[in-house]
Amino acid sequence: MENEVFQIAFPGMEIDEDATFEKLEKELKTAALYKRIGFIRRDPALTPSYAVKENTGIREVGKQVESIAIHNVDGEERAKRTYERVALAISRLRHTQREIITQRYMTEPEPLDINVWIELNLSERTYYRLKLEAMSELAYALRLEVIKTPEVAGTWQEVGREFD
């Protein structure tokens, strides 16, 4: 059975569902981590350097301090944006789908699927169907789809000719 969301959004294209859902789960985990603990800043190592340096008279910022400052500024903003994007996309899902994603990926500790479907009073089949729909819609909303290349998809059509 083909994924209905991806068929509608990408007619004629093959989406690598496993790679797409892997990217989505990574994004959900990043958002959940930011929600739980915020951003952890890096600090420079205070180990003294005993290398002889020529006095140039100009105070230079070390490469380590520079990279840490960039990480602290850019990393925090990137994590915050990721969380906001994911939260907005989750809020636009239907109620049951939103509950599945929120309980499965955005809570600590991360419960097993069976615990979620029991808590939501769903059958196993209904749970996995709704989870697949929710994951597909989230991947589409967050633009995380992985499109199969011609080599992976098996065939490539070009001007009416098929290549294997």
Backbone torsions as a table, in degrees:
resi	resn	phi	psi	omega
1	MET	NA	128.1	179.8
2	GLU	-79.8	152.0	179.1
3	ASN	-74.2	118.3	-174.5
4	GLU	-63.6	-41.0	-179.1
5	VAL	-62.0	-46.4	-178.6
6	PHE	-69.6	-33.1	177.2
7	GLN	-63.6	-40.9	-179.4
8	ILE	-72.7	-43.1	-176.2
9	ALA	-74.3	-33.9	-175.8
10	PHE	-130.5	70.9	-178.8
11	PRO	-64.6	132.7	177.6
12	GLY	82.0	-2.5	179.3
13	MET	-111.1	148.9	177.3
14	GLU	-102.9	128.2	-179.8
15	ILE	-103.0	132.7	175.5
16	ASP	-81.4	96.6	-174.6
17	GLU	-63.0	-40.7	-178.2
18	ASP	-62.2	-48.0	179.8
19	ALA	-66.2	-37.2	179.1
20	THR	-64.6	-47.1	-178.9
21	PHE	-68.7	-30.9	175.6
22	GLU	-64.0	-45.1	176.9
23	LYS	-63.1	-40.7	-179.8
24	LEU	-65.1	-43.3	178.8
25	GLU	-62.8	-37.1	177.1
26	LYS	-63.9	-41.9	178.8
27	GLU	-65.4	-41.3	178.2
28	LEU	-64.7	-39.8	178.8
29	LYS	-67.3	-38.2	176.4
30	THR	-62.2	-44.4	-179.8
31	ALA	-65.5	-41.3	179.9
32	ALA	-65.7	-38.6	178.3
33	LEU	-65.3	-42.7	178.2
34	TYR	-64.8	-40.4	179.2
35	LYS	-62.5	-39.5	-175.0
36	ARG	-76.7	-47.4	-174.1
37	ILE	-122.4	-0.5	-178.1
38	GLY	76.3	-142.7	-176.8
39	PHE	-116.6	135.0	178.7
40	ILE	-99.7	117.6	-178.9
41	ARG	-78.3	148.2	174.1
42	ARG	-91.1	148.5	175.7
43	ASP	-119.1	147.5	178.2
44	PRO	-70.1	148.5	175.8
45	ALA	-71.1	139.3	-177.3
46	LEU	-100.7	24.2	178.0
47	THR	-75.2	126.0	-178.4
48	PRO	-69.4	147.7	177.4
49	SER	-104.8	128.7	-177.3
50	TYR	-102.5	19.0	178.4
51	ALA	-77.5	141.4	178.2
52	VAL	-77.7	127.8	-179.7
53	LYS	-120.6	139.1	178.2
54	GLU	-74.4	136.9	-179.7
55	ASN	-79.3	111.1	-178.8
56	THR	-96.6	-10.0	-179.7
57	GLY	82.7	-4.7	-179.5
58	ILE	-113.1	131.9	177.3
59	ARG	-81.0	119.1	-178.7
60	GLU	-109.6	145.9	175.3
61	VAL	-87.4	130.2	-178.8
62	GLY	-66.1	156.0	-179.3
63	LYS	-61.1	-37.5	-179.9
64	GLN	-64.6	-46.6	-179.2
65	VAL	-63.9	-40.3	179.4
66	GLU	-62.4	-47.8	-178.2
67	SER	-67.0	-35.1	177.7
68	ILE	-67.2	-42.1	179.1
69	ALA	-62.7	-42.5	178.5
70	ILE	-63.4	-44.4	179.0
71	HIS	-60.9	-45.2	-177.4
72	ASN	-64.2	-38.1	-179.6
73	VAL	-78.2	-53.3	-176.5
74	ASP	-71.5	-39.8	-177.6
75	GLY	-63.5	-43.6	-179.7
76	GLU	-64.8	-43.5	179.8
77	GLU	-64.9	-41.1	179.8
78	ARG	-64.4	-44.0	179.8
79	ALA	-65.2	-40.5	179.2
80	LYS	-64.9	-44.3	178.2
81	ARG	-62.0	-41.7	178.9
82	THR	-60.3	-46.6	179.9
83	TYR	-60.8	-45.5	-178.4
84	GLU	-64.1	-41.1	178.7
85	ARG	-63.6	-46.4	-178.6
86	VAL	-64.9	-44.5	179.9
87	ALA	-61.4	-41.4	178.5
88	LEU	-64.8	-44.2	179.9
89	ALA	-64.2	-41.1	179.0
90	ILE	-64.9	-38.9	-178.4
91	SER	-65.4	-18.6	-179.4
92	ARG	-92.7	-1.2	176.3
93	LEU	-76.7	162.4	173.1
94	ARG	-66.6	158.9	-170.7
95	HIS	-52.1	-53.7	-176.4
96	THR	-65.0	-40.4	177.6
97	GLN	-62.9	-42.1	179.3
98	ARG	-61.5	-42.7	178.6
99	GLU	-62.7	-42.2	179.8
100	ILE	-60.6	-51.2	-177.4
101	ILE	-66.2	-43.3	-178.7
102	THR	-63.4	-47.1	-178.4
103	GLN	-70.9	-35.9	-175.4
104	ARG	-77.6	-39.7	-171.2
105	TYR	-115.1	-23.6	-172.2
106	MET	-105.6	9.6	178.5
107	THR	-113.8	160.3	180.0
108	GLU	-123.7	131.1	-5.9
109	PRO	-74.9	155.3	-176.5
110	GLU	-68.3	113.2	-176.1
111	PRO	-76.0	164.5	174.5
112	LEU	-78.4	160.0	179.3
113	ASP	-56.7	-42.7	-177.5
114	ILE	-60.2	-38.2	178.9
115	ASN	-65.4	-36.8	-179.5
116	VAL	-69.6	-46.7	-177.1
117	TRP	-69.5	-30.1	175.4
118	ILE	-68.7	-44.7	-179.5
119	GLU	-63.1	-35.8	179.6
120	LEU	-86.3	-0.8	178.3
121	ASN	59.3	48.2	178.6
122	LEU	-115.4	155.0	171.9
123	SER	-75.7	160.7	-179.5
124	GLU	-59.3	-46.0	-178.6
125	ARG	-62.3	-45.3	179.3
126	THR	-63.4	-41.8	179.5
127	TYR	-58.5	-51.0	-177.3
128	TYR	-67.6	-33.5	176.5
129	ARG	-65.0	-47.0	179.8
130	LEU	-67.3	-36.0	178.4
131	LYS	-65.7	-43.1	178.1
132	LEU	-61.1	-44.4	177.9
133	GLU	-62.1	-44.5	-179.4
134	ALA	-64.5	-43.7	179.9
135	MET	-64.8	-39.5	179.2
136	SER	-65.1	-44.6	179.7
137	GLU	-66.1	-39.3	177.4
138	LEU	-64.8	-44.5	180.0
139	ALA	-60.7	-40.7	178.3
140	TYR	-67.6	-44.3	-178.8
141	ALA	-65.0	-35.3	-178.4
142	LEU	-91.7	0.2	179.5
143	ARG	58.1	51.3	-178.9
144	LEU	-111.0	13.7	-177.5
145	GLU	-65.1	142.5	174.6
146	VAL	-112.1	113.4	-178.4
147	ILE	-87.7	131.7	-179.9
148	LYS	-67.0	140.3	175.6
149	THR	-82.9	163.7	-178.3
150	PRO	-56.0	-35.1	-178.9
151	GLU	-67.3	-37.9	-178.7
152	VAL	-76.9	-39.8	-176.3
153	ALA	-70.4	-22.1	178.4
154	GLY	105.4	-44.4	179.7
155	THR	-135.6	156.9	178.1
156	TRP	-134.5	125.2	180.0
157	GLN	-102.2	132.6	178.8
158	GLU	-142.5	118.6	180.0
159	VAL	48.5	49.3	174.5
160	GLY	79.7	-3.2	-179.9
161	ARG	-106.0	143.9	177.7
162	GLU	-103.0	138.5	174.7
163	PHE	-118.7	131.7	177.5
164	ASP	-94.5	NA	NA
